[in-house]
């Protein structure tokens, strides 16, 4: 792997210990969160947390930025240090450092992150982490790394799991710019005591965390009889439902208003106010949105397992060695197959090549209509000291790339286990 040469420009040092939040900052965050949530219907429930005080680990699912505000209310008046991806520092590193954020690059082996987590817990504060490391594309549980159990076992403190319900309905990842009216309910549950974190095996800890992380916002919508009445409620949904279940064509789906449309065969589906899908021709393949999403994943899994999966494209690349500016690297080529990712390009007359094997990247950071650069879909391949945001030429492909990345990692892991 040949890294990009930035001609002696400094990179942002993620290997910094987070400061301990001043109490005035804790109060200011609480006040700001109260202000942001004004006019919204929300509820915070705590389960098995009576008498619990920091230090503890707080693991949360992730739907949108509103998750942070709800957590600020739930944890007040205690200090919280949140793990934040480097793009969250964009143009505001001073602010993120002031509030005690812990900087990292997604889906990399960051040993300093482990040390920072231990430091936060050792001084008696709350460590906030979003272990899925991205917004949930479909309002259901995403990939959870098995290293999570090792991290918990190492620190031996209580673990609280927060599941935000309704946040996805309010701000779906695939169309977060248009907010919908939906009630929010955040449930905080202590799932491990300090003694259990110290005595249970890593496998037992992971099993308990995965069970606590089971969520489905469409099921929540049905159970709570929530109506999403906005006429634009399906706009952008084709980004996660990219394959037509009628003609099987990939990447030709589109959406408009409350409809999904296949650009290949012309079939249409309507997303109802109750969150269910119905085909306009009366033959509904999937009435539950996550069922369609999981069907696509199974199709990708078969491709990977049968050795048929591969992807190549020309991409426009922006890198983020520093958090105050993106570097435009120009066009490059990317391939993704059983060997992992390979990104090749030229910057200022020098060639670079970034490689990530399936074993090195267990999931993929994808963005729909990325807000920091240009409003289009992209994916990010990160190394330990750089991040490369790639805008594909091919349309509506990033969801499948994320599926394939996780499946290649799982297959590689299984092969390693078999050899051992």
N, C-alpha and C positions, 0 to 999 in steps of 0.2 A: 504494500500500500504506500503510495507516494502522496503525501499531504500537499495542500496548496501552499505556495510560497507567497506570503503577503508583504514581502520586502520590508522586514523588520518592524512591521506594525504590531503593536501589543495585542495580545488576546486577553479576554476577560478571565480573571482568575476565579474559577468556581470553587477552588480549594480554600475557602475562607470560612472560619467558624462564625455562625450567626450570633449577633448580639442578643442580649437579654432585653426584651421589650421594656422600655420605661413605662411606668404605670400611666402616665399621661397619654401615651400612645394607645394603651389598652382602652382607655376611656374614649379617646377620639374615634377609634375603630368602631366601638359600640355605638356611639352617637351617629356616625356616618351610616352604619348598617341600619339603624332605626329609621333614618331619613330615607334611605333607598327603598326600604320595604314598606314605606307608607302607602296606603291604598291597596296593598296586596293582602289577600287572605292567606294567612299562614298559621301553622301550629307546630309547636315543638314538644315532643314527648320523650321522657327519659325512663328507661327500663333498667332495673337492677343496678342503679347508680347511687342509691341512697348512701351517704357518707363517703362516697368516693372523692378523693382529692388528688391533685397531681403529685408525682409524675405519672402519666399514663400515655399510651399511644392511641391516637384517634384516627381510625381508618374510615374513609368515606367514599361513597360512589360520587361520580362527577357528571353533572348535567350542563351547568353553565356557571358563570361567575357568581350568580346569586347564592350558590352553595357556600361561598366564603362568608357572606353576610349572615346567613342563618346560623352558621357555626360560631361566628363571633358573638351572637346573642346567646347561644346555648352554653358557651364556655365562660362567659363573663362572670366574675372579674379576673379570671386566671389568664396567665400569659400563654400564648400559643405560637409556636414556630412552625410554619408550614413549609413543606417541600414544594418548590416552584421550578418549573422548567425555565430555561434561560430566555426563551422568547417572552415570558412574563415580565422579564426585566427590561424589555425593549424601551429605550429612551427614559427609563426611570430607575436605574440601578440604585441611586441614592435613596429613593423611597423604599424599595424592596429591602435594602440593607437596614434601613431605619426600623422597619416593622419586624425585623428578625427573620426574614425569609431565608430558606436554604436553597441555594442555586444548584441545579443539576442539568445534565443533558439526558433526554429521554432514551430509554432502552440501551444504556451503556453500563459497563461495570465501573461504578463510581465508588471507590474505596473511601474517599474523603466524605462522601455522603453518610456512610456508616458511622464514621467518627463524629460527624456533626450531630447525628441523631443521638448517639451516646452522650454527647456533651449536654444537649438540651435536657435529656432525661436525668442526667446526674445532678443538674442544678435545680431539679424539682419542678419542671414545667411540662406543658403538654406538647407532644410531637404530632403535628397534623400531616397526614399523608393521604394521597389519592392513589391507591395501589394499582388501579387499572391504567393510570398514567395518561388518561385522555378523557374527553367527553364521550359519553355513551352514544354510539351512532343510532341505536334503535330503542333506547330506553330499557335495555335489559343488561344483565351481567356481562361484562367483557372479560378479557383474559386476565387471570391473576397469576403472578409468577410464584413458583414453588419456593423461591428464596425468601418470600415473606415470612414463612414459618421459622426459618433460620434466624432472621432478624429479630423476631419476637422472642425466640428462645434465648438469644444472646443477651437481650436487655432485661428480661425477667421483670417486667412491670405490667400492670393491668392493661387490658386492651378493650377499647370501646369501638364499636362499629356503628357508623351513622349511615342510614339509608334515607336519601331524599326521595320523596314521592311527589309527583306532580311537577317537579322542576323541568323535566323533559317535555311534558305537555305544554308548559309555559314558554320554553325556549328550546325547541328541538335543534340539535346540532346541525342539521341539514338546512335550517332556515332560522337562525337565531336572531336575525335582524327584525323579524316581525313577531312581536310578542303576542301570546294568546292569554285569555283570561282562564286561569285554572288555579284551584286551591293548592297550597303547598303544605306538605306534612313531612317533617323531619323527625325520624325516630332514632334516638341514641340508646344503644344497648351495651352494657358491659358483658362481653362474651368470654373474657378470660380474667381471672384474678392473677395477682403477682405470683402466687404459689403455683397455679396451673401453668403459667407461662414458664416457670422454672422446672416443672416436673414432667409435663406432657412431652411426648416425642414431637419432632418436627412434623411428621405425618399427621398426628392427631391435631396439632395446632392448625395446620393448613385445612384439614377437614372441617374444623369448627368455623374457621374464617370463611371458607367457601359456602358453608351452610348459611351463615349470617349474611352473606353478600348476595343471596338469591333475591332478585327484584325484577319487576316487570311493570313498567308504567302503563302499558295498555291494559293489563289485568287490573291494576289499581284504578284506572279510569272506569272500567266496567263495574268493578265492585262498589265504587263510590258514586256510580251513576253521574259521572261528570260529562257535561256537554261542551264540546269545543265548537262554537258556532261560527267562528271566523270563516269567511268565504274563501280565504287563501290557505286553508289548513293543510292541503296536500302539496303546496308548492315547494319543491325541493326534495320531496320524498323519493323521487327517482334516483337520487344519489345513493341511497342505501338499497333500494329495490331496483337494481340495475339490469336484472335478467328477466325476460318475459317468460312466465310459466306456461304460456299457450304455445308460442312458436319456438321457445328456447333461445332466442337471439339475445346476446349480451350487449350492453352498452348503448342500446338504442331507445331505452325508456326515457320518457319526458313527463312533465307534470304541469298542470295549469289549474288554478283555482282549487277545486276539491277533487280533481280527477288525475289519475295516472294514465298515461297513454304509451303504447308500444309503437315506436316509429317504424317497425318492420312489418308487423301484421295489422296494425291499426286497432287492436283491442283496447278497450277502456275499462277502468275500474273507478268507482267513486268511494272516497273516504268519508264515511258518515260522521255525524256529530258525536256519536258514541265511540269513535275510534275504530270501527269495524270497516272492512273492505267488502264491496260487492261489485261483481262484474256487470257491466251495463247490458251484456247479452244474456245474462241469467246464469251463466256457467262460471261460478266463482271457485277458483282454485284454492285461494287462501283468504279466509275472512279475517284472520288474526295477523296483523302486520309482522310480528316476530316469527311466525311460522314461515312466511315467505323469505324473511331474512335468513333463518336457519337452513332452509332448503338451499339457498344459494351457497351457504357455507359448506353443506354436504357435497354439493357439486364440485366445489373447489377442492375439498378433501379427496374426492375420487381422482381428480386430475393429478394431484400431487402424488398420491399413493401409486397410481398407475404410470407415473413417469411422463405424463403428457403435459404438465404445466410448464410454461415459459412465457416470459414477457420481455419485450424490448421496445424502446421508443427513443425519440429525441426529446430532450427536456431543456427547459430554460432554468438555470441554476442561480440561486442566491444563497450565500453562506452567511453564517453568523459567528465569526470568531470573537467578536465583541458584541455587547448588548446594546450599544448606542447607535449601531449602523449595520445594515445588511450590505454585503459586498456582492455586486452583480458580476457573476462569473461567465455569463453568456451561455451559449448552447453547449450541450454535452450529450453523450449517449448513455443510457442505462439499460442493464439487463438484469433480469431476476429469474432464477431457475433453481435447480437442485443444489447449485453451488452457492446460492445466496445472491446478494446484490453486488454489482460492479458498476461504478460510475466513472466514466472517462471523459476528460475535457482538457481544454487549454486555457490558461489564465496568464495574461501578460507575457505570452510567448513561451511559457513553460507548461509542459504536460503534467497532469495530475491523475491519479487513479485511486479511488476510494473503494475498498472492498469490505463487505460484512458477510461472514459465513452464517448459515442458519443457526449455528450454535452461539454466535455472538449477538444475534438480534432476535429476541423472542416475540416481539410484536413491532408494530409500525405506527409511528406518529403520522396521522393523516389529518388534513384540514379541508373543510368545505368552505369555499368563498373566504379564503384566508384574509383576515382583517388587517394584517400588518403590511402586506405587500400589495397584491392586486386581488380583487374579489373573484378568484377562480380556485379550483381544487388543486391541492398539492400534497406532496408527502415529504417527510424529512428523514434523511439518513444521517445519523449522528455518530461521531467518533468521540473519544474521550475529551478532545479539546476543540471540536468544531461541529457545526451542524449545517447540512446542505438541504435547502428547501427546493424541491424539484417540481416544476410545472410541466406535466406531460403534454405532448401534442395530441395524443389520443384522448378522447373524451370519456368521462365517467368511468374511470378505471381504478381509482384509489381504494375503493371499498374492497374490491377483489384482491388488490395487492396486500391489504391488511390481512384478509383471510389467509392468503397463501403464505405470508410471512410466518404466521402463527402455526399453520399446519406443517410447514417445512421444519420449524423448530421442534415441534412435537415428534415428528417422524425421526429427526436426527437424535433426539433424546431417547426414543424407544430403541433405535439401532445401537446406541451406546450402551444402554442397559442390557440388551441382548448379548452384546460382545462380552460384557463383564460377567 
